[in-house]
Amino acid sequence: MPDLISLADIKAALRRTSTSEDSRISGLIPQAVSIAQRVMGRSIADAMDATEIDDPEGAMKSALLMISINLYLHPETGGLTDPVRDLLGSFSTVSFG
């Protein structure tokens, strides 16, 4: 099972950002993750793994998480911003294409 992402991990990644673009985008990431965690009522790792067809509630919560993540895609490249990529890189279920 992948490691859980904590708000402390997110804050540490945000401190590593250097450009104004990263700062503008990354300032909103903790809020999005906090909201996603409250809505899901379970850990991010559990939600990422709960995509089986026999778990519609888990699949819905996974979808909410992915929507939250997609709000923070880089506006020019369409890829995840560095802080999000760093934090989610340990998830085997996430593809960065």
The first five atom37 places (N, CA, C, CB, O) and aatype in JSON, in Angstrom:
{
  "aatype": [12, 14, 3, 10, 9, 15, 10, 0, 3, 9, 11, 0, 0, 10, 1, 1, 16, 15, 16, 15, 6, 3, 15, 1, 9, 15, 7, 10, 9, 14, 5, 0, 19, 15, 9, 0, 5, 1, 19, 12, 7, 1, 15, 9, 0, 3, 0, 12, 3, 0, 16, 6, 9, 3, 3, 14, 6, 7, 0, 12, 11, 15, 0, 10, 10, 12, 9, 15, 9, 2, 10, 18, 10, 8, 14, 6, 16, 7, 7, 10, 16, 3, 14, 19, 1, 3, 10, 10, 7, 15, 13, 15, 16, 19, 15, 13, 7],
  "atom_mask": [
    [1, 1, 1, 1, 1],
    [1, 1, 1, 1, 1],
    [1, 1, 1, 1, 1],
    [1, 1, 1, 1, 1],
    [1, 1, 1, 1, 1],
    [1, 1, 1, 1, 1],
    [1, 1, 1, 1, 1],
    [1, 1, 1, 1, 1],
    [1, 1, 1, 1, 1],
    [1, 1, 1, 1, 1],
    [1, 1, 1, 1, 1],
    [1, 1, 1, 1, 1],
    [1, 1, 1, 1, 1],
    [1, 1, 1, 1, 1],
    [1, 1, 1, 1, 1],
    [1, 1, 1, 1, 1],
    [1, 1, 1, 1, 1],
    [1, 1, 1, 1, 1],
    [1, 1, 1, 1, 1],
    [1, 1, 1, 1, 1],
    [1, 1, 1, 1, 1],
    [1, 1, 1, 1, 1],
    [1, 1, 1, 1, 1],
    [1, 1, 1, 1, 1],
    [1, 1, 1, 1, 1],
    [1, 1, 1, 1, 1],
    [1, 1, 1, 0, 1],
    [1, 1, 1, 1, 1],
    [1, 1, 1, 1, 1],
    [1, 1, 1, 1, 1],
    [1, 1, 1, 1, 1],
    [1, 1, 1, 1, 1],
    [1, 1, 1, 1, 1],
    [1, 1, 1, 1, 1],
    [1, 1, 1, 1, 1],
    [1, 1, 1, 1, 1],
    [1, 1, 1, 1, 1],
    [1, 1, 1, 1, 1],
    [1, 1, 1, 1, 1],
    [1, 1, 1, 1, 1],
    [1, 1, 1, 0, 1],
    [1, 1, 1, 1, 1],
    [1, 1, 1, 1, 1],
    [1, 1, 1, 1, 1],
    [1, 1, 1, 1, 1],
    [1, 1, 1, 1, 1],
    [1, 1, 1, 1, 1],
    [1, 1, 1, 1, 1],
    [1, 1, 1, 1, 1],
    [1, 1, 1, 1, 1],
    [1, 1, 1, 1, 1],
    [1, 1, 1, 1, 1],
    [1, 1, 1, 1, 1],
    [1, 1, 1, 1, 1],
    [1, 1, 1, 1, 1],
    [1, 1, 1, 1, 1],
    [1, 1, 1, 1, 1],
    [1, 1, 1, 0, 1],
    [1, 1, 1, 1, 1],
    [1, 1, 1, 1, 1],
    [1, 1, 1, 1, 1],
    [1, 1, 1, 1, 1],
    [1, 1, 1, 1, 1],
    [1, 1, 1, 1, 1],
    [1, 1, 1, 1, 1],
    [1, 1, 1, 1, 1],
    [1, 1, 1, 1, 1],
    [1, 1, 1, 1, 1],
    [1, 1, 1, 1, 1],
    [1, 1, 1, 1, 1],
    [1, 1, 1, 1, 1],
    [1, 1, 1, 1, 1],
    [1, 1, 1, 1, 1],
    [1, 1, 1, 1, 1],
    [1, 1, 1, 1, 1],
    [1, 1, 1, 1, 1],
    [1, 1, 1, 1, 1],
    [1, 1, 1, 0, 1],
    [1, 1, 1, 0, 1],
    [1, 1, 1, 1, 1],
    [1, 1, 1, 1, 1],
    [1, 1, 1, 1, 1],
    [1, 1, 1, 1, 1],
    [1, 1, 1, 1, 1],
    [1, 1, 1, 1, 1],
    [1, 1, 1, 1, 1],
    [1, 1, 1, 1, 1],
    [1, 1, 1, 1, 1],
    [1, 1, 1, 0, 1],
    [1, 1, 1, 1, 1],
    [1, 1, 1, 1, 1],
    [1, 1, 1, 1, 1],
    [1, 1, 1, 1, 1],
    [1, 1, 1, 1, 1],
    [1, 1, 1, 1, 1],
    [1, 1, 1, 1, 1],
    [1, 1, 1, 0, 1]
  ],
  "atom_positions": [
    [[0.85, -1.18, 0.0], [0.0, 0.0, 0.0], [0.89, 1.24, 0.0], [-0.96, 0.0, 1.23], [1.88, 1.29, 0.74]],
    [[0.58, 2.24, -0.81], [1.41, 3.45, -0.86], [1.32, 4.23, 0.44], [1.0, 4.34, -2.04], [0.37, 4.08, 1.22]],
    [[2.31, 5.06, 0.66], [2.28, 5.93, 1.83], [1.16, 6.94, 1.7], [3.63, 6.65, 2.02], [0.81, 7.35, 0.59]],
    [[0.59, 7.33, 2.84], [-0.44, 8.34, 2.84], [0.2, 9.72, 2.66], [-1.26, 8.29, 4.15], [1.32, 9.96, 3.09]],
    [[-0.53, 10.6, 2.02], [-0.07, 11.97, 1.85], [-0.68, 12.79, 2.98], [-0.46, 12.54, 0.44], [-1.9, 12.81, 3.13]],
    [[0.14, 13.44, 3.75], [-0.36, 14.27, 4.84], [-0.25, 15.74, 4.45], [0.42, 13.99, 6.15], [0.47, 16.1, 3.52]],
    [[-0.97, 16.57, 5.18], [-0.87, 18.0, 4.94], [0.55, 18.49, 5.21], [-1.88, 18.76, 5.82], [1.02, 19.42, 4.56]],
    [[1.23, 17.85, 6.17], [2.64, 18.21, 6.44], [3.51, 17.93, 5.21], [3.18, 17.43, 7.66], [4.39, 18.72, 4.89]],
    [[3.26, 16.81, 4.52], [4.0, 16.49, 3.29], [3.76, 17.56, 2.24], [3.59, 15.1, 2.75], [4.69, 17.99, 1.55]],
    [[2.51, 17.98, 2.12], [2.16, 18.99, 1.13], [2.86, 20.3, 1.44], [0.65, 19.2, 1.07], [3.43, 20.94, 0.55]],
    [[2.82, 20.7, 2.71], [3.47, 21.96, 3.1], [4.97, 21.89, 2.84], [3.2, 22.27, 4.58], [5.57, 22.87, 2.4]],
    [[5.58, 20.74, 3.11], [7.02, 20.59, 2.85], [7.32, 20.73, 1.36], [7.53, 19.22, 3.37], [8.3, 21.37, 0.98]],
    [[6.48, 20.14, 0.52], [6.68, 20.24, -0.92], [6.48, 21.68, -1.39], [5.71, 19.31, -1.68], [7.19, 22.16, -2.27]],
    [[5.52, 22.36, -0.79], [5.26, 23.74, -1.19], [6.43, 24.65, -0.82], [3.98, 24.25, -0.54], [6.71, 25.62, -1.53]],
    [[7.1, 24.35, 0.28], [8.26, 25.16, 0.67], [9.39, 25.03, -0.34], [8.74, 24.76, 2.07], [10.25, 25.9, -0.43]],
    [[9.41, 23.93, -1.1], [10.46, 23.71, -2.09], [10.19, 24.45, -3.4], [10.61, 22.22, -2.37], [11.07, 24.52, -4.26]],
    [[9.0, 25.02, -3.57], [8.69, 25.7, -4.82], [9.46, 27.01, -4.89], [7.17, 25.95, -4.95], [9.76, 27.63, -3.87]],
    [[9.76, 27.43, -6.1], [10.59, 28.61, -6.23], [10.0, 29.7, -7.13], [11.93, 28.23, -6.75], [10.29, 30.88, -6.91]],
    [[9.2, 29.35, -8.11], [8.72, 30.36, -9.05], [7.41, 30.97, -8.57], [8.53, 29.76, -10.44], [6.7, 30.38, -7.75]],
    [[7.1, 32.14, -9.07], [5.85, 32.78, -8.68], [4.66, 31.96, -9.15], [5.78, 34.21, -9.24], [3.62, 31.94, -8.49]],
    [[4.78, 31.29, -10.29], [3.7, 30.43, -10.79], [3.43, 29.3, -9.82], [4.04, 29.87, -12.18], [2.28, 29.02, -9.48]],
    [[4.5, 28.64, -9.36], [4.35, 27.58, -8.39], [3.71, 28.1, -7.11], [5.69, 26.93, -8.08], [2.83, 27.46, -6.54]],
    [[4.15, 29.27, -6.67], [3.63, 29.84, -5.43], [2.14, 30.16, -5.56], [4.4, 31.09, -5.04], [1.36, 29.92, -4.64]],
    [[1.76, 30.7, -6.7], [0.35, 31.05, -6.91], [-0.53, 29.81, -6.9], [0.18, 31.8, -8.24], [-1.57, 29.79, -6.24]],
    [[-0.1, 28.79, -7.62], [-0.89, 27.56, -7.71], [-0.81, 26.76, -6.42], [-0.42, 26.71, -8.88], [-1.82, 26.29, -5.91]],
    [[0.4, 26.61, -5.89], [0.58, 25.74, -4.75], [-0.05, 26.28, -3.48], [2.03, 25.5, -4.52], [-0.32, 25.51, -2.55]],
    [[-0.29, 27.57, -3.42], [-0.95, 28.13, -2.25], [-2.35, 27.58, -2.05], [0.0, 0.0, 0.0], [-2.87, 27.62, -0.93]],
    [[-2.97, 27.07, -3.1], [-4.32, 26.54, -3.01], [-4.36, 25.03, -2.78], [-5.08, 26.86, -4.26], [-5.41, 24.49, -2.43]],
    [[-3.24, 24.35, -2.96], [-3.24, 22.89, -2.87], [-3.66, 22.38, -1.49], [-1.87, 22.36, -3.21], [-4.48, 21.46, -1.42]],
    [[-3.13, 22.93, -0.4], [-3.55, 22.41, 0.91], [-5.05, 22.51, 1.13], [-2.83, 23.15, 2.02], [-5.65, 21.61, 1.73]],
    [[-5.66, 23.59, 0.65], [-7.1, 23.74, 0.8], [-7.84, 22.65, 0.02], [-7.55, 25.12, 0.32], [-8.79, 22.06, 0.53]],
    [[-7.39, 22.39, -1.2], [-8.05, 21.38, -2.03], [-7.93, 20.0, -1.4], [-7.46, 21.36, -3.44], [-8.9, 19.25, -1.37]],
    [[-6.75, 19.67, -0.9], [-6.55, 18.36, -0.29], [-7.38, 18.24, 0.98], [-5.06, 18.12, 0.02], [-7.97, 17.19, 1.23]],
    [[-7.42, 19.29, 1.77], [-8.2, 19.27, 2.99], [-9.68, 19.05, 2.69], [-8.01, 20.58, 3.76], [-10.35, 18.24, 3.35]],
    [[-10.19, 19.76, 1.69], [-11.59, 19.59, 1.31], [-11.84, 18.18, 0.8], [-11.99, 20.62, 0.23], [-12.82, 17.54, 1.17]],
    [[-10.94, 17.7, -0.05], [-11.1, 16.35, -0.6], [-11.11, 15.3, 0.51], [-9.98, 16.04, -1.6], [-11.91, 14.37, 0.47]],
    [[-10.21, 15.45, 1.51], [-10.16, 14.49, 2.59], [-11.44, 14.53, 3.42], [-8.95, 14.76, 3.48], [-11.94, 13.49, 3.84]],
    [[-11.98, 15.73, 3.66], [-13.22, 15.84, 4.43], [-14.38, 15.21, 3.67], [-13.54, 17.31, 4.77], [-15.2, 14.49, 4.24]],
    [[-14.44, 15.5, 2.37], [-15.53, 14.96, 1.56], [-15.45, 13.44, 1.49], [-15.5, 15.56, 0.14], [-16.46, 12.75, 1.59]],
    [[-14.25, 12.94, 1.32], [-14.08, 11.5, 1.17], [-14.27, 10.76, 2.48], [-12.72, 11.19, 0.61], [-14.79, 9.64, 2.49]],
    [[-13.87, 11.36, 3.59], [-14.0, 10.7, 4.87], [-13.09, 9.49, 5.01], [0.0, 0.0, 0.0], [-13.34, 8.62, 5.84]],
    [[-12.07, 9.44, 4.21], [-11.11, 8.34, 4.29], [-9.77, 8.84, 3.75], [-11.61, 7.08, 3.49], [-9.68, 9.95, 3.23]],
    [[-8.76, 8.02, 3.87], [-7.43, 8.45, 3.43], [-7.37, 8.53, 1.91], [-6.36, 7.49, 3.95], [-8.13, 7.87, 1.2]],
    [[-6.45, 9.34, 1.42], [-6.26, 9.47, -0.02], [-5.86, 8.12, -0.61], [-5.18, 10.54, -0.33], [-6.33, 7.75, -1.69]],
    [[-4.98, 7.38, 0.08], [-4.54, 6.08, -0.45], [-5.71, 5.12, -0.6], [-3.48, 5.47, 0.47], [-5.81, 4.42, -1.61]],
    [[-6.6, 5.09, 0.38], [-7.78, 4.22, 0.28], [-8.65, 4.63, -0.89], [-8.59, 4.25, 1.59], [-9.15, 3.77, -1.63]],
    [[-8.84, 5.91, -1.06], [-9.68, 6.39, -2.16], [-9.07, 6.05, -3.51], [-9.91, 7.89, -2.05], [-9.78, 5.71, -4.45]],
    [[-7.74, 6.16, -3.61], [-7.09, 5.85, -4.87], [-7.25, 4.37, -5.23], [-5.61, 6.22, -4.81], [-7.3, 4.02, -6.4]],
    [[-7.32, 3.51, -4.22], [-7.43, 2.08, -4.46], [-8.88, 1.6, -4.59], [-6.76, 1.33, -3.35], [-9.1, 0.46, -4.98]],
    [[-9.85, 2.44, -4.29], [-11.25, 2.02, -4.24], [-11.96, 2.28, -5.56], [-11.98, 2.74, -3.1], [-12.93, 3.03, -5.62]],
    [[-11.47, 1.66, -6.62], [-12.07, 1.9, -7.93], [-12.8, 0.68, -8.47], [-11.01, 2.33, -8.91], [-13.2, 0.67, -9.64]],
    [[-12.96, -0.36, -7.64], [-13.65, -1.56, -8.1], [-15.12, -1.24, -8.37], [-13.52, -2.69, -7.05], [-15.71, -0.37, -7.73]],
    [[-15.68, -1.95, -9.33], [-17.07, -1.71, -9.72], [-18.03, -2.02, -8.57], [-17.43, -2.56, -10.95], [-19.12, -1.45, -8.5]],
    [[-17.63, -2.91, -7.66], [-18.52, -3.28, -6.56], [-18.43, -2.28, -5.4], [-18.17, -4.69, -6.05], [-19.01, -2.52, -4.34]],
    [[-17.72, -1.19, -5.59], [-17.6, -0.15, -4.55], [-17.94, 1.21, -5.18], [-16.17, -0.13, -3.93], [-17.06, 2.04, -5.35]],
    [[-19.23, 1.43, -5.52], [-19.58, 2.68, -6.19], [-19.29, 3.92, -5.35], [-21.05, 2.67, -6.56], [-18.91, 4.96, -5.89]],
    [[-19.45, 3.81, -4.02], [-19.15, 4.96, -3.16], [-17.65, 5.26, -3.21], [-19.6, 4.69, -1.7], [-17.26, 6.43, -3.3]],
    [[-16.83, 4.23, -3.15], [-15.39, 4.43, -3.24], [-14.98, 5.01, -4.57], [0.0, 0.0, 0.0], [-14.11, 5.87, -4.64]],
    [[-15.62, 4.54, -5.65], [-15.31, 5.07, -6.98], [-15.68, 6.54, -7.08], [-16.04, 4.26, -8.06], [-14.95, 7.33, -7.69]],
    [[-16.83, 6.91, -6.48], [-17.24, 8.31, -6.5], [-16.24, 9.17, -5.74], [-18.65, 8.47, -5.9], [-15.88, 10.26, -6.18]],
    [[-15.79, 8.68, -4.58], [-14.83, 9.43, -3.79], [-13.5, 9.55, -4.53], [-14.63, 8.76, -2.42], [-12.84, 10.59, -4.45]],
    [[-13.1, 8.5, -5.22], [-11.88, 8.58, -6.04], [-12.03, 9.63, -7.12], [-11.57, 7.21, -6.67], [-11.09, 10.38, -7.4]],
    [[-13.21, 9.68, -7.72], [-13.45, 10.68, -8.77], [-13.35, 12.09, -8.2], [-14.83, 10.46, -9.41], [-12.79, 12.98, -8.83]],
    [[-13.91, 12.3, -7.0], [-13.81, 13.62, -6.38], [-12.36, 14.0, -6.14], [-14.59, 13.65, -5.05], [-11.96, 15.15, -6.34]],
    [[-11.57, 13.03, -5.71], [-10.15, 13.3, -5.47], [-9.46, 13.68, -6.78], [-9.46, 12.08, -4.84], [-8.7, 14.65, -6.82]],
    [[-9.73, 12.93, -7.84], [-9.07, 13.22, -9.11], [-9.5, 14.58, -9.65], [-9.38, 12.12, -10.13], [-8.7, 15.28, -10.27]],
    [[-10.76, 14.96, -9.43], [-11.2, 16.3, -9.84], [-10.41, 17.35, -9.09], [-12.72, 16.48, -9.6], [-9.97, 18.34, -9.68]],
    [[-10.22, 17.15, -7.79], [-9.44, 18.1, -7.0], [-8.03, 18.22, -7.53], [-9.41, 17.68, -5.52], [-7.49, 19.32, -7.65]],
    [[-7.43, 17.08, -7.85], [-6.05, 17.09, -8.37], [-6.01, 17.8, -9.72], [-5.51, 15.65, -8.5], [-5.1, 18.59, -9.97]],
    [[-6.97, 17.52, -10.57], [-6.96, 18.1, -11.92], [-7.15, 19.61, -11.91], [-8.04, 17.47, -12.75], [-6.82, 20.28, -12.9]],
    [[-7.67, 20.17, -10.83], [-7.77, 21.62, -10.73], [-6.4, 22.27, -10.69], [-8.57, 22.01, -9.49], [-6.26, 23.47, -10.95]],
    [[-5.39, 21.48, -10.36], [-4.06, 22.03, -10.19], [-3.1, 21.57, -11.27], [-3.51, 21.65, -8.84], [-1.89, 21.51, -11.05]],
    [[-3.63, 21.25, -12.44], [-2.78, 20.95, -13.58], [-2.11, 22.23, -14.06], [-3.59, 20.3, -14.73], [-2.68, 23.32, -13.98]],
    [[-0.9, 22.09, -14.54], [-0.16, 23.25, -15.04], [-0.92, 23.85, -16.21], [1.29, 22.88, -15.45], [-1.29, 23.12, -17.13]],
    [[-1.16, 25.17, -16.22], [-2.0, 25.77, -17.26], [-1.41, 25.69, -18.66], [-2.25, 27.19, -16.92], [-2.17, 25.72, -19.64]],
    [[-0.1, 25.6, -18.8], [0.5, 25.58, -20.14], [0.74, 24.17, -20.66], [1.8, 26.34, -20.13], [0.49, 23.9, -21.83]],
    [[1.23, 23.28, -19.8], [1.59, 21.95, -20.27], [0.48, 20.93, -20.08], [2.82, 21.48, -19.56], [0.5, 19.88, -20.72]],
    [[-0.48, 21.21, -19.2], [-1.52, 20.24, -18.91], [-1.04, 19.17, -17.94], [0.0, 0.0, 0.0], [-1.82, 18.31, -17.53]],
    [[0.25, 19.21, -17.58], [0.77, 18.24, -16.63], [0.57, 18.72, -15.21], [0.0, 0.0, 0.0], [0.24, 19.88, -14.97]],
    [[0.77, 17.84, -14.27], [0.65, 18.22, -12.88], [1.76, 19.19, -12.51], [0.69, 16.99, -11.97], [2.89, 19.06, -12.98]],
    [[1.45, 20.16, -11.67], [2.48, 21.07, -11.18], [3.46, 20.26, -10.33], [1.85, 22.24, -10.35], [3.11, 19.22, -9.79]],
    [[4.69, 20.74, -10.23], [5.73, 19.99, -9.53], [5.34, 19.56, -8.12], [6.98, 20.8, -9.47], [5.58, 18.4, -7.77]],
    [[4.75, 20.43, -7.28], [4.41, 19.96, -5.94], [3.43, 18.78, -5.94], [3.82, 21.1, -5.14], [3.57, 17.85, -5.15]],
    [[2.44, 18.83, -6.84], [1.48, 17.74, -6.91], [2.15, 16.48, -7.44], [0.27, 18.12, -7.8], [1.92, 15.39, -6.91]],
    [[2.97, 16.62, -8.47], [3.68, 15.46, -9.05], [4.57, 14.81, -7.99], [4.53, 15.9, -10.28], [4.61, 13.59, -7.86]],
    [[5.3, 15.64, -7.23], [6.17, 15.11, -6.18], [5.39, 14.32, -5.15], [6.94, 16.23, -5.5], [5.8, 13.25, -4.72]],
    [[4.25, 14.87, -4.76], [3.47, 14.24, -3.7], [2.78, 12.97, -4.16], [2.45, 15.2, -3.18], [2.63, 12.03, -3.37]],
    [[2.36, 12.92, -5.41], [1.6, 11.76, -5.88], [2.47, 10.72, -6.57], [0.52, 12.22, -6.82], [1.98, 9.66, -6.96]],
    [[3.76, 11.01, -6.72], [4.64, 10.11, -7.44], [4.73, 8.72, -6.86], [0.0, 0.0, 0.0], [5.07, 7.78, -7.57]],
    [[4.45, 8.57, -5.57], [4.57, 7.25, -4.95], [3.36, 6.37, -5.2], [4.78, 7.41, -3.46], [3.4, 5.17, -4.9]],
    [[2.28, 6.92, -5.74], [1.08, 6.12, -5.98], [1.23, 5.31, -7.27], [-0.17, 7.01, -6.05], [1.41, 5.89, -8.34]],
    [[1.17, 4.01, -7.16], [1.3, 3.18, -8.36], [0.07, 3.3, -9.25], [1.53, 1.71, -7.97], [0.13, 2.97, -10.44]],
    [[-1.05, 3.77, -8.69], [-2.29, 3.85, -9.47], [-2.41, 5.16, -10.23], [-3.49, 3.68, -8.56], [-3.37, 5.36, -10.97]],
    [[-1.45, 6.07, -10.06], [-1.51, 7.36, -10.75], [-0.54, 7.34, -11.92], [-1.17, 8.53, -9.78], [0.64, 7.02, -11.77]],
    [[-1.06, 7.68, -13.09], [-0.21, 7.73, -14.28], [0.02, 9.18, -14.66], [-0.85, 6.95, -15.45], [-0.91, 9.98, -14.69]],
    [[1.28, 9.51, -14.95], [1.6, 10.88, -15.33], [1.81, 11.01, -16.83], [2.83, 11.35, -14.59], [2.24, 12.06, -17.3]],
    [[1.51, 9.95, -17.58], [1.57, 9.98, -19.03], [2.75, 10.55, -19.61], [0.0, 0.0, 0.0], [2.87, 10.61, -20.83]]
  ]
}
